[in-house]
Amino acid sequence: EMVCLEELNPVKSILQESLTPCPPGKFASPTTPESLSCLNCHESCASCFGSNSWECTSCRLNDFLTYNQGMPTCIGACSPPTYALDHSKICQPCPKYYDLDQDT
């Protein structure tokens, strides 16, 4: 088990900066060049830019946003060596950590 000894300043997801004319849980999709439709996000997403699980910009209540091979993903808990920022619900890299299993 890894324990974070030091935490970075919170990093805001660039994806969270995107604006959408749709309500939470939906994303804007062009139906014609002049109009947009609001379509449902994937069930794991609170907000998104598409309908796939890797297109979340924020996650449902108890999940955290992390990046798996550069793709955003919602997970139940952050994996070492990352830590969870409760206020942003984003898994952040831990700049300095200690492996508790190292001593066993």
KEGUSE-418347 format. One record per residue: y, x, z of N, C-alpha, C in turn; residue number from 1. Coordinates in steps of 0.001 Angstrom, whole numbers. Each point is the difference from the previous one (the first is absolute). Example, Ala and Ser with C-alpha at 12.3 -4.5 7.8 and 13.67 -1.06 7.14 Angstrom:
# residues 2
<tike><n_py>-5690</n_py><n_px>13190</n_px><n_pz>7800</n_pz><ca_py>1190</ca_py><ca_px>-890</ca_px><ca_pz>0</ca_pz><c_py>1200</c_py><c_px>900</c_px><c_pz>0</c_pz><n>1</n></tike>
<tike><n_py>1050</n_py><n_px>-350</n_px><n_pz>-720</n_pz><ca_py>1190</ca_py><ca_px>820</ca_px><ca_pz>60</ca_pz><c_py>1090</c_py><c_px>-770</c_px><c_pz>730</c_pz><n>2</n></tike>
END
This chain:
# residues 104
<tike><n_py>-1175</n_py><n_px>848</n_px><n_pz>0</n_pz><ca_py>1175</ca_py><ca_px>-848</ca_px><ca_pz>0</ca_pz><c_py>1241</c_py><c_px>895</c_px><c_pz>0</c_pz><n>1</n></tike>
<tike><n_py>990</n_py><n_px>-366</n_px><n_pz>-818</n_pz><ca_py>1235</ca_py><ca_px>772</ca_px><ca_pz>-89</ca_pz><c_py>1117</c_py><c_px>-716</c_px><c_pz>733</c_pz><n>2</n></tike>
<tike><n_py>805</n_py><n_px>762</n_px><n_pz>700</n_pz><ca_py>1127</ca_py><ca_px>-552</ca_px><ca_pz>743</ca_pz><c_py>1273</c_py><c_px>619</c_px><c_pz>-553</c_pz><n>3</n></tike>
<tike><n_py>969</n_py><n_px>-832</n_px><n_pz>-326</n_pz><ca_py>1268</ca_py><ca_px>479</ca_px><ca_pz>-537</ca_pz><c_py>838</c_py><c_px>573</c_px><c_pz>1132</c_pz><n>4</n></tike>
<tike><n_py>427</n_py><n_px>1254</n_px><n_pz>-140</n_pz><ca_py>811</ca_py><ca_px>644</ca_px><ca_pz>1028</ca_pz><c_py>1487</c_py><c_px>-133</c_px><c_pz>-276</c_pz><n>5</n></tike>
<tike><n_py>329</n_py><n_px>-233</n_px><n_pz>-1229</n_pz><ca_py>1403</ca_py><ca_px>-53</ca_px><ca_pz>-411</ca_pz><c_py>115</c_py><c_px>-1045</c_px><c_pz>-1088</c_pz><n>6</n></tike>
<tike><n_py>1069</n_py><n_px>-749</n_px><n_pz>-2</n_pz><ca_py>181</ca_py><ca_px>-1030</ca_px><ca_pz>-1021</ca_pz><c_py>1235</c_py><c_px>293</c_px><c_pz>-831</c_pz><n>7</n></tike>
<tike><n_py>-103</n_py><n_px>-309</n_px><n_pz>-1284</n_pz><ca_py>1133</ca_py><ca_px>153</ca_px><ca_pz>-903</ca_pz><c_py>954</c_py><c_px>-1168</c_px><c_pz>162</c_pz><n>8</n></tike>
<tike><n_py>1192</n_py><n_px>157</n_px><n_pz>-531</n_pz><ca_py>911</ca_py><ca_px>-1135</ca_px><ca_pz>-64</ca_pz><c_py>-628</c_py><c_px>-1038</c_px><c_pz>-925</c_pz><n>9</n></tike>
<tike><n_py>178</n_py><n_px>-1267</n_px><n_pz>283</n_pz><ca_py>-610</ca_py><ca_px>-1034</ca_px><ca_pz>-845</ca_pz><c_py>406</c_py><c_px>145</c_px><c_pz>-1459</c_pz><n>10</n></tike>
<tike><n_py>-964</n_py><n_px>-144</n_px><n_pz>-867</n_pz><ca_py>246</ca_py><ca_px>37</ca_px><ca_pz>-1439</ca_pz><c_py>-138</c_py><c_px>-1423</c_px><c_pz>-514</c_pz><n>11</n></tike>
<tike><n_py>1034</n_py><n_px>-486</n_px><n_pz>-631</n_pz><ca_py>-51</ca_py><ca_px>-1360</ca_px><ca_pz>-543</ca_pz><c_py>-657</c_py><c_px>46</c_px><c_pz>-1367</c_pz><n>12</n></tike>
<tike><n_py>-897</n_py><n_px>-902</n_px><n_pz>-238</n_pz><ca_py>-679</ca_py><ca_px>-73</ca_px><ca_pz>-1280</ca_pz><c_py>1005</c_py><c_px>-317</c_px><c_pz>-1101</c_pz><n>13</n></tike>
<tike><n_py>-65</n_py><n_px>761</n_px><n_pz>-1078</n_pz><ca_py>869</ca_py><ca_px>-269</ca_px><ca_pz>-1154</ca_pz><c_py>-289</c_py><c_px>-1399</c_px><c_pz>-520</c_pz><n>14</n></tike>
<tike><n_py>-1267</n_py><n_px>-406</n_px><n_pz>87</n_pz><ca_py>-365</ca_py><ca_px>-1330</ca_px><ca_pz>-488</ca_pz><c_py>699</c_py><c_px>-1100</c_px><c_pz>783</c_pz><n>15</n></tike>
<tike><n_py>332</n_py><n_px>258</n_px><n_pz>1272</n_pz><ca_py>675</ca_py><ca_px>-1022</ca_px><ca_pz>798</ca_pz><c_py>1454</c_py><c_px>-196</c_px><c_pz>-444</c_pz><n>16</n></tike>
<tike><n_py>500</n_py><n_px>933</n_px><n_pz>-797</n_pz><ca_py>1371</ca_py><ca_px>-105</ca_px><ca_pz>-478</ca_pz><c_py>123</c_py><c_px>-1010</c_px><c_pz>-1149</c_pz><n>17</n></tike>
<tike><n_py>-1118</n_py><n_px>-315</n_px><n_pz>-657</n_pz><ca_py>78</ca_py><ca_px>-880</ca_px><ca_pz>-1161</ca_pz><c_py>415</c_py><c_px>-1405</c_px><c_pz>423</c_pz><n>18</n></tike>
<tike><n_py>774</n_py><n_px>-621</n_px><n_pz>-832</n_pz><ca_py>497</ca_py><ca_px>-1347</ca_px><ca_pz>275</ca_pz><c_py>-760</c_py><c_px>-994</c_px><c_pz>-866</c_pz><n>19</n></tike>
<tike><n_py>-233</n_py><n_px>-1157</n_px><n_pz>515</n_pz><ca_py>-664</ca_py><ca_px>-1043</ca_px><ca_pz>-772</ca_pz><c_py>680</c_py><c_px>-1335</c_px><c_pz>286</c_pz><n>20</n></tike>
<tike><n_py>107</n_py><n_px>-831</n_px><n_pz>-1021</n_pz><ca_py>588</ca_py><ca_px>-1330</ca_px><ca_pz>202</ca_pz><c_py>-1009</c_py><c_px>-990</c_px><c_pz>601</c_pz><n>21</n></tike>
<tike><n_py>-1206</n_py><n_px>458</n_px><n_pz>298</n_pz><ca_py>-1063</ca_py><ca_px>-881</ca_px><ca_pz>482</ca_pz><c_py>-115</c_py><c_px>39</c_px><c_pz>1521</c_pz><n>22</n></tike>
<tike><n_py>-585</n_py><n_px>-1041</n_px><n_pz>597</n_pz><ca_py>-211</ca_py><ca_px>-23</ca_px><ca_pz>1456</ca_pz><c_py>-1085</c_py><c_px>998</c_px><c_pz>408</c_pz><n>23</n></tike>
<tike><n_py>-108</n_py><n_px>309</n_px><n_pz>1292</n_pz><ca_py>-1061</ca_py><ca_px>901</ca_px><ca_pz>469</ca_pz><c_py>-1382</c_py><c_px>-484</c_px><c_pz>-430</c_pz><n>24</n></tike>
<tike><n_py>-864</n_py><n_px>953</n_px><n_pz>-347</n_pz><ca_py>-1350</ca_py><ca_px>-338</ca_px><ca_pz>-444</ca_pz><c_py>-97</c_py><c_px>-276</c_px><c_pz>-1482</c_pz><n>25</n></tike>
<tike><n_py>1127</n_py><n_px>129</n_px><n_pz>-710</n_pz><ca_py>16</ca_py><ca_px>-237</ca_px><ca_pz>-1450</ca_pz><c_py>786</c_py><c_px>1107</c_px><c_pz>-690</c_pz><n>26</n></tike>
<tike><n_py>-242</n_py><n_px>182</n_px><n_pz>-1293</n_pz><ca_py>728</ca_py><ca_px>989</ca_px><ca_pz>-795</ca_pz><c_py>475</c_py><c_px>-640</c_px><c_pz>-1298</c_pz><n>27</n></tike>
<tike><n_py>1052</n_py><n_px>565</n_px><n_pz>-573</n_pz><ca_py>577</ca_py><ca_px>-540</ca_px><ca_pz>-1221</ca_pz><c_py>-764</c_py><c_px>521</c_px><c_pz>-1214</c_pz><n>28</n></tike>
<tike><n_py>-407</n_py><n_px>-894</n_px><n_pz>-858</n_pz><ca_py>-708</ca_py><ca_px>350</ca_px><ca_pz>-1220</ca_pz><c_py>676</c_py><c_px>-707</c_px><c_pz>-1168</c_pz><n>29</n></tike>
<tike><n_py>386</n_py><n_px>753</n_px><n_pz>-1032</n_pz><ca_py>670</ca_py><ca_px>-660</ca_px><ca_pz>-1127</ca_pz><c_py>-953</c_py><c_px>-918</c_px><c_pz>-765</c_pz><n>30</n></tike>
<tike><n_py>418</n_py><n_px>-1230</n_px><n_pz>-217</n_pz><ca_py>-806</ca_py><ca_px>-926</ca_px><ca_pz>-799</ca_pz><c_py>538</c_py><c_px>-35</c_px><c_pz>-1432</c_pz><n>31</n></tike>
<tike><n_py>1295</n_py><n_px>146</n_px><n_pz>-120</n_pz><ca_py>661</ca_py><ca_px>161</ca_px><ca_pz>-1300</ca_pz><c_py>1094</c_py><c_px>1040</c_px><c_pz>219</c_pz><n>32</n></tike>
<tike><n_py>587</n_py><n_px>526</n_px><n_pz>-1052</n_pz><ca_py>1086</ca_py><ca_px>974</ca_px><ca_pz>206</ca_pz><c_py>1168</c_py><c_px>-541</c_px><c_pz>825</c_pz><n>33</n></tike>
<tike><n_py>161</n_py><n_px>-1321</n_px><n_pz>50</n_pz><ca_py>1127</ca_py><ca_px>-593</ca_px><ca_pz>716</ca_pz><c_py>-357</c_py><c_px>-525</c_px><c_pz>1388</c_pz><n>34</n></tike>
<tike><n_py>-1288</n_py><n_px>-98</n_px><n_pz>349</n_pz><ca_py>-337</ca_py><ca_px>-622</ca_px><ca_pz>1284</ca_pz><c_py>-1080</c_py><c_px>780</c_px><c_pz>746</c_pz><n>35</n></tike>
<tike><n_py>-14</n_py><n_px>-212</n_px><n_pz>1314</n_pz><ca_py>-980</ca_py><ca_px>628</ca_px><ca_pz>878</ca_pz><c_py>-792</c_py><c_px>-1071</c_px><c_pz>739</c_pz><n>36</n></tike>
<tike><n_py>-1253</n_py><n_px>306</n_px><n_pz>280</n_pz><ca_py>-821</ca_py><ca_px>-854</ca_px><ca_pz>862</ca_pz><c_py>-330</c_py><c_px>786</c_px><c_pz>1250</c_pz><n>37</n></tike>
<tike><n_py>-137</n_py><n_px>-680</n_px><n_pz>1128</n_pz><ca_py>-417</ca_py><ca_px>636</ca_px><ca_pz>1240</ca_pz><c_py>-1501</c_py><c_px>-214</c_px><c_pz>154</c_pz><n>38</n></tike>
<tike><n_py>-747</n_py><n_px>1105</n_px><n_pz>-36</n_pz><ca_py>-1452</ca_py><ca_px>-54</ca_px><ca_pz>119</ca_pz><c_py>-430</c_py><c_px>543</c_px><c_pz>1348</c_pz><n>39</n></tike>
<tike><n_py>-1200</n_py><n_px>-366</n_px><n_pz>455</n_pz><ca_py>-504</ca_py><ca_px>427</ca_px><ca_pz>1304</ca_pz><c_py>-367</c_py><c_px>1477</c_px><c_pz>22</c_pz><n>40</n></tike>
<tike><n_py>334</n_py><n_px>646</n_px><n_pz>1119</n_pz><ca_py>-448</ca_py><ca_px>1365</ca_px><ca_pz>268</ca_pz><c_py>-1488</c_py><c_px>-35</c_px><c_pz>361</c_pz><n>41</n></tike>
<tike><n_py>-621</n_py><n_px>1169</n_px><n_pz>25</n_pz><ca_py>-1377</ca_py><ca_px>118</ca_px><ca_pz>499</ca_pz><c_py>-8</c_py><c_px>-465</c_px><c_pz>1453</c_pz><n>42</n></tike>
<tike><n_py>-1122</n_py><n_px>-523</n_px><n_pz>476</n_pz><ca_py>-74</ca_py><ca_px>-559</ca_px><ca_pz>1356</ca_pz><c_py>292</c_py><c_px>1012</c_px><c_pz>1104</c_pz><n>43</n></tike>
<tike><n_py>-126</n_py><n_px>1303</n_px><n_pz>-258</n_pz><ca_py>280</ca_py><ca_px>1013</ca_px><ca_pz>1020</ca_pz><c_py>1487</c_py><c_px>349</c_px><c_pz>87</c_pz><n>44</n></tike>
<tike><n_py>783</n_py><n_px>-448</n_px><n_pz>-950</n_pz><ca_py>1424</ca_py><ca_px>363</ca_px><ca_pz>-74</ca_pz><c_py>916</c_py><c_px>-1060</c_px><c_pz>616</c_pz><n>45</n></tike>
<tike><n_py>1031</n_py><n_px>456</n_px><n_pz>693</n_pz><ca_py>1068</ca_py><ca_px>-901</ca_px><ca_pz>447</ca_pz><c_py>1064</c_py><c_px>-89</c_px><c_pz>-1084</c_pz><n>46</n></tike>
<tike><n_py>201</n_py><n_px>1119</n_px><n_pz>-711</n_pz><ca_py>892</ca_py><ca_px>41</ca_px><ca_pz>-1158</ca_pz><c_py>-612</c_py><c_px>968</c_px><c_pz>-1008</c_pz><n>47</n></tike>
<tike><n_py>371</n_py><n_px>-142</n_px><n_pz>-1266</n_pz><ca_py>-666</ca_py><ca_px>791</ca_px><ca_pz>-1038</ca_pz><c_py>839</c_py><c_px>62</c_px><c_pz>-1266</c_pz><n>48</n></tike>
<tike><n_py>-506</n_py><n_px>791</n_px><n_pz>-968</n_pz><ca_py>609</ca_py><ca_px>28</ca_px><ca_pz>-1328</ca_pz><c_py>-1017</c_py><c_px>-416</c_px><c_pz>-1065</c_pz><n>49</n></tike>
<tike><n_py>-1198</n_py><n_px>-414</n_px><n_pz>434</n_pz><ca_py>-1047</ca_py><ca_px>-471</ca_px><ca_pz>-901</ca_pz><c_py>-1099</c_py><c_px>-679</c_px><c_pz>810</c_pz><n>50</n></tike>
<tike><n_py>-1005</n_py><n_px>-527</n_px><n_pz>-685</n_pz><ca_py>-1030</ca_py><ca_px>-794</ca_px><ca_pz>673</ca_pz><c_py>-1199</c_py><c_px>804</c_px><c_pz>508</c_pz><n>51</n></tike>
<tike><n_py>-24</n_py><n_px>1305</n_px><n_pz>-242</n_pz><ca_py>-1130</ca_py><ca_px>831</ca_px><ca_pz>422</ca_pz><c_py>190</c_py><c_px>548</c_px><c_pz>1412</c_pz><n>52</n></tike>
<tike><n_py>-1111</n_py><n_px>371</n_px><n_pz>643</n_pz><ca_py>61</ca_py><ca_px>519</ca_px><ca_pz>1380</ca_pz><c_py>768</c_py><c_px>1311</c_px><c_pz>79</c_pz><n>53</n></tike>
<tike><n_py>118</n_py><n_px>732</n_px><n_pz>-1089</n_pz><ca_py>742</ca_py><ca_px>1270</ca_px><ca_pz>-9</ca_pz><c_py>1460</c_py><c_px>-176</c_px><c_pz>-424</c_pz><n>54</n></tike>
<tike><n_py>473</n_py><n_px>-1223</n_px><n_pz>4</n_pz><ca_py>1388</ca_py><ca_px>-271</ca_px><ca_pz>-374</ca_pz><c_py>799</c_py><c_px>-607</c_px><c_pz>1161</c_pz><n>55</n></tike>
<tike><n_py>-440</n_py><n_px>265</n_px><n_pz>1225</n_pz><ca_py>714</ca_py><ca_px>-485</ca_px><ca_pz>1184</ca_pz><c_py>1225</c_py><c_px>865</c_px><c_pz>275</c_pz><n>56</n></tike>
<tike><n_py>1061</n_py><n_px>-612</n_px><n_pz>471</n_pz><ca_py>1161</ca_py><ca_px>753</ca_px><ca_pz>495</ca_pz><c_py>99</c_py><c_px>-144</c_px><c_pz>1516</c_pz><n>57</n></tike>
<tike><n_py>-702</n_py><n_px>-977</n_px><n_pz>564</n_pz><ca_py>-169</ca_py><ca_px>-148</ca_px><ca_pz>1443</ca_pz><c_py>-1279</c_py><c_px>-791</c_px><c_pz>227</c_pz><n>58</n></tike>
<tike><n_py>-535</n_py><n_px>109</n_px><n_pz>1221</n_pz><ca_py>-1305</ca_py><ca_px>-598</ca_px><ca_pz>303</ca_pz><c_py>120</c_py><c_px>-1187</c_px><c_pz>944</c_pz><n>59</n></tike>
<tike><n_py>-1067</n_py><n_px>-760</n_px><n_pz>82</n_pz><ca_py>-81</ca_py><ca_px>-1135</ca_px><ca_pz>931</ca_pz><c_py>176</c_py><c_px>478</c_px><c_pz>1428</c_pz><n>60</n></tike>
<tike><n_py>168</n_py><n_px>-907</n_px><n_pz>906</n_pz><ca_py>376</ca_py><ca_px>237</ca_px><ca_pz>1389</ca_pz><c_py>-632</c_py><c_px>1205</c_px><c_pz>692</c_pz><n>61</n></tike>
<tike><n_py>-1311</n_py><n_px>127</n_px><n_pz>45</n_pz><ca_py>-637</ca_py><ca_px>1056</ca_px><ca_pz>776</ca_pz><c_py>-411</c_py><c_px>1221</c_px><c_pz>-807</c_pz><n>62</n></tike>
<tike><n_py>344</n_py><n_px>67</n_px><n_pz>-1267</n_pz><ca_py>-401</ca_py><ca_px>1122</ca_px><ca_pz>-840</ca_pz><c_py>1144</c_py><c_px>980</c_px><c_pz>-224</c_pz><n>63</n></tike>
<tike><n_py>-374</n_py><n_px>1190</n_px><n_pz>-470</n_pz><ca_py>961</ca_py><ca_px>1072</ca_px><ca_pz>-245</ca_pz><c_py>-89</c_py><c_px>443</c_px><c_pz>-1451</c_pz><n>64</n></tike>
<tike><n_py>1136</n_py><n_px>355</n_px><n_pz>-572</n_pz><ca_py>66</ca_py><ca_px>484</ca_px><ca_pz>-1374</ca_pz><c_py>-275</c_py><c_px>1496</c_px><c_pz>-1</c_pz><n>65</n></tike>
<tike><n_py>-931</n_py><n_px>419</n_px><n_pz>-836</n_pz><ca_py>-292</ca_py><ca_px>1417</ca_px><ca_pz>-174</ca_pz><c_py>-118</c_py><c_px>261</c_px><c_pz>-1496</c_pz><n>66</n></tike>
<tike><n_py>-115</n_py><n_px>1259</n_px><n_pz>-363</n_pz><ca_py>-126</ca_py><ca_px>353</ca_px><ca_pz>-1411</ca_pz><c_py>-1321</c_py><c_px>711</c_px><c_pz>-214</c_pz><n>67</n></tike>
<tike><n_py>-835</n_py><n_px>-548</n_px><n_pz>-875</n_pz><ca_py>-1296</ca_py><ca_px>561</ca_px><ca_pz>-334</ca_pz><c_py>86</c_py><c_px>480</c_px><c_pz>-1437</c_pz><n>68</n></tike>
<tike><n_py>-2</n_py><n_px>1316</n_px><n_pz>-195</n_pz><ca_py>167</ca_py><ca_px>602</ca_px><ca_pz>-1318</ca_pz><c_py>1255</c_py><c_px>-523</c_px><c_pz>-682</c_pz><n>69</n></tike>
<tike><n_py>1075</n_py><n_px>-106</n_px><n_pz>767</n_pz><ca_py>1288</ca_py><ca_px>-422</ca_px><ca_pz>-523</ca_pz><c_py>182</c_py><c_px>-1500</c_px><c_pz>-150</c_pz><n>70</n></tike>
<tike><n_py>-1037</n_py><n_px>-774</n_px><n_pz>292</n_pz><ca_py>79</ca_py><ca_px>-1452</ca_px><ca_pz>-141</ca_pz><c_py>163</c_py><c_px>-642</c_px><c_pz>1371</c_pz><n>71</n></tike>
<tike><n_py>954</n_py><n_px>-935</n_px><n_pz>151</n_pz><ca_py>165</ca_py><ca_px>-667</ca_px><ca_pz>1292</ca_pz><c_py>-1205</c_py><c_px>-886</c_px><c_pz>318</c_pz><n>72</n></tike>
<tike><n_py>-445</n_py><n_px>53</n_px><n_pz>1255</n_pz><ca_py>-1158</ca_py><ca_px>-767</ca_px><ca_pz>454</ca_pz><c_py>261</c_py><c_px>-495</c_px><c_pz>1411</c_pz><n>73</n></tike>
<tike><n_py>-452</n_py><n_px>-1185</n_px><n_pz>326</n_pz><ca_py>117</ca_py><ca_px>-532</ca_px><ca_pz>1356</ca_pz><c_py>-1303</c_py><c_px>241</c_px><c_pz>748</c_pz><n>74</n></tike>
<tike><n_py>122</n_py><n_px>575</n_px><n_pz>1210</n_pz><ca_py>-1173</ca_py><ca_px>289</ca_px><ca_pz>827</ca_pz><c_py>265</c_py><c_px>-460</c_px><c_pz>1427</c_pz><n>75</n></tike>
<tike><n_py>-1071</n_py><n_px>-168</n_px><n_pz>777</n_pz><ca_py>108</ca_py><ca_px>-484</ca_px><ca_pz>1373</ca_pz><c_py>528</c_py><c_px>1034</c_px><c_pz>980</c_pz><n>76</n></tike>
<tike><n_py>-240</n_py><n_px>1291</n_px><n_pz>-280</n_pz><ca_py>462</ca_py><ca_px>1076</ca_px><ca_pz>882</ca_pz><c_py>212</c_py><c_px>1253</c_px><c_pz>-832</c_pz><n>77</n></tike>
<tike><n_py>949</n_py><n_px>811</n_px><n_pz>397</n_pz><ca_py>266</ca_py><ca_px>1250</ca_px><ca_pz>-711</ca_pz><c_py>-1094</c_py><c_px>1009</c_px><c_pz>301</c_pz><n>78</n></tike>
<tike><n_py>-387</n_py><n_px>763</n_px><n_pz>-1010</n_pz><ca_py>-1041</ca_py><ca_px>1021</ca_px><ca_pz>151</ca_pz><c_py>622</c_py><c_px>1358</c_px><c_pz>281</c_pz><n>79</n></tike>
<tike><n_py>-626</n_py><n_px>805</n_px><n_pz>851</n_pz><ca_py>498</ca_py><ca_px>1355</ca_px><ca_pz>252</ca_pz><c_py>-27</c_py><c_px>809</c_px><c_pz>-1297</c_pz><n>80</n></tike>
<tike><n_py>920</n_py><n_px>881</n_px><n_pz>-231</n_pz><ca_py>1096</ca_py><ca_px>368</ca_px><ca_pz>902</ca_pz><c_py>1292</c_py><c_px>-753</c_px><c_pz>-303</c_pz><n>81</n></tike>
<tike><n_py>-36</n_py><n_px>-1318</n_px><n_pz>84</n_pz><ca_py>1215</ca_py><ca_px>-807</ca_px><ca_pz>-108</ca_pz><c_py>154</c_py><c_px>-791</c_px><c_pz>1284</c_pz><n>82</n></tike>
<tike><n_py>1176</n_py><n_px>-550</n_px><n_pz>199</n_pz><ca_py>243</ca_py><ca_px>-840</ca_px><ca_pz>1172</ca_pz><c_py>789</c_py><c_px>-1216</c_px><c_pz>-452</c_pz><n>83</n></tike>
<tike><n_py>-63</n_py><n_px>-1040</n_px><n_pz>787</n_pz><ca_py>633</ca_py><ca_px>-1267</ca_px><ca_pz>-361</ca_pz><c_py>1376</c_py><c_px>-115</c_px><c_pz>611</c_pz><n>84</n></tike>
<tike><n_py>938</n_py><n_px>-384</n_px><n_pz>-803</n_pz><ca_py>1330</ca_py><ca_px>-346</ca_px><ca_pz>469</ca_pz><c_py>19</c_py><c_px>-1508</c_px><c_pz>144</c_pz><n>85</n></tike>
<tike><n_py>-54</n_py><n_px>-489</n_px><n_pz>1225</n_pz><ca_py>-91</ca_py><ca_px>-1446</ca_px><ca_pz>217</ca_pz><c_py>1154</c_py><c_px>-773</c_px><c_pz>-604</c_pz><n>86</n></tike>
<tike><n_py>1199</n_py><n_px>566</n_px><n_pz>90</n_pz><ca_py>1148</ca_py><ca_px>-759</ca_px><ca_pz>-492</ca_pz><c_py>28</c_py><c_px>-104</c_px><c_pz>-1521</c_pz><n>87</n></tike>
<tike><n_py>-583</n_py><n_px>956</n_px><n_pz>-715</n_pz><ca_py>7</ca_py><ca_px>-80</ca_px><ca_pz>-1458</ca_pz><c_py>-1362</c_py><c_px>-375</c_px><c_pz>-572</c_pz><n>88</n></tike>
<tike><n_py>-1070</n_py><n_px>102</n_px><n_pz>828</n_pz><ca_py>-1361</ca_py><ca_px>-314</ca_px><ca_pz>-427</ca_pz><c_py>-442</c_py><c_px>865</c_px><c_pz>-1180</c_pz><n>89</n></tike>
<tike><n_py>430</n_py><n_px>1282</n_px><n_pz>6</n_pz><ca_py>-365</ca_py><ca_px>954</ca_px><ca_pz>-1033</ca_pz><c_py>-685</c_py><c_px>1190</c_px><c_pz>666</c_pz><n>90</n></tike>
<tike><n_py>-1128</n_py><n_px>443</n_px><n_pz>-549</n_pz><ca_py>-677</ca_py><ca_px>1197</ca_px><ca_pz>515</ca_pz><c_py>753</c_py><c_px>1232</c_px><c_pz>-495</c_pz><n>91</n></tike>
<tike><n_py>360</n_py><n_px>853</n_px><n_pz>935</n_pz><ca_py>753</ca_py><ca_px>1218</ca_px><ca_pz>-306</ca_pz><c_py>-872</c_py><c_px>1229</c_px><c_pz>222</c_pz><n>92</n></tike>
<tike><n_py>209</n_py><n_px>1063</n_px><n_pz>-794</n_pz><ca_py>-742</ca_py><ca_px>1231</ca_px><ca_pz>261</ca_pz><c_py>452</c_py><c_px>618</c_px><c_pz>1319</c_pz><n>93</n></tike>
<tike><n_py>-933</n_py><n_px>534</n_px><n_pz>730</n_pz><ca_py>296</ca_py><ca_px>643</ca_px><ca_pz>1272</ca_pz><c_py>271</c_py><c_px>1482</c_px><c_pz>-275</c_pz><n>94</n></tike>
<tike><n_py>1203</n_py><n_px>493</n_px><n_pz>258</n_pz><ca_py>317</ca_py><ca_px>1392</ca_px><ca_pz>-329</ca_pz><c_py>-729</c_py><c_px>1012</c_px><c_pz>875</c_pz><n>95</n></tike>
<tike><n_py>-410</n_py><n_px>-418</n_px><n_pz>1187</n_pz><ca_py>-677</ca_py><ca_px>900</ca_px><ca_pz>921</ca_pz><c_py>-1000</c_py><c_px>-833</c_px><c_pz>789</c_pz><n>96</n></tike>
<tike><n_py>-1274</n_py><n_px>359</n_px><n_pz>-54</n_pz><ca_py>-1007</ca_py><ca_px>-785</ca_px><ca_pz>693</ca_pz><c_py>-1042</c_py><c_px>910</c_px><c_pz>628</c_pz><n>97</n></tike>
<tike><n_py>-788</n_py><n_px>-582</n_px><n_pz>884</n_pz><ca_py>-1056</ca_py><ca_px>724</ca_px><ca_pz>703</ca_pz><c_py>-1305</c_py><c_px>-745</c_px><c_pz>-185</c_pz><n>98</n></tike>
<tike><n_py>-1031</n_py><n_px>703</n_px><n_pz>-411</n_pz><ca_py>-1307</ca_py><ca_px>-599</ca_px><ca_pz>-216</ca_pz><c_py>-764</c_py><c_px>41</c_px><c_pz>1326</c_pz><n>99</n></tike>
<tike><n_py>-172</n_py><n_px>-1157</n_px><n_pz>653</n_pz><ca_py>-687</ca_py><ca_px>-75</ca_px><ca_pz>1278</ca_pz><c_py>-1468</c_py><c_px>378</c_px><c_pz>-115</c_pz><n>100</n></tike>
<tike><n_py>-618</n_py><n_px>-180</n_px><n_pz>-1174</n_pz><ca_py>-1396</ca_py><ca_px>338</ca_px><ca_pz>-205</ca_pz><c_py>-211</c_py><c_px>1512</c_px><c_pz>-141</c_pz><n>101</n></tike>
<tike><n_py>1067</n_py><n_px>720</n_px><n_pz>-190</n_pz><ca_py>-69</ca_py><ca_px>1452</ca_px><ca_pz>-188</ca_pz><c_py>-578</c_py><c_px>700</c_px><c_pz>1228</c_pz><n>102</n></tike>
<tike><n_py>239</n_py><n_px>-521</n_px><n_pz>1195</n_pz><ca_py>-445</ca_py><ca_px>628</ca_px><ca_pz>1240</ca_pz><c_py>-1436</c_py><c_px>-335</c_px><c_pz>369</c_pz><n>103</n></tike>
<tike><n_py>-631</n_py><n_px>-926</n_px><n_pz>-728</n_pz><ca_py>-1355</ca_py><ca_px>-402</ca_px><ca_pz>379</ca_pz><c_py>-1055</c_py><c_px>757</c_px><c_pz>-754</c_pz><n>104</n></tike>
END
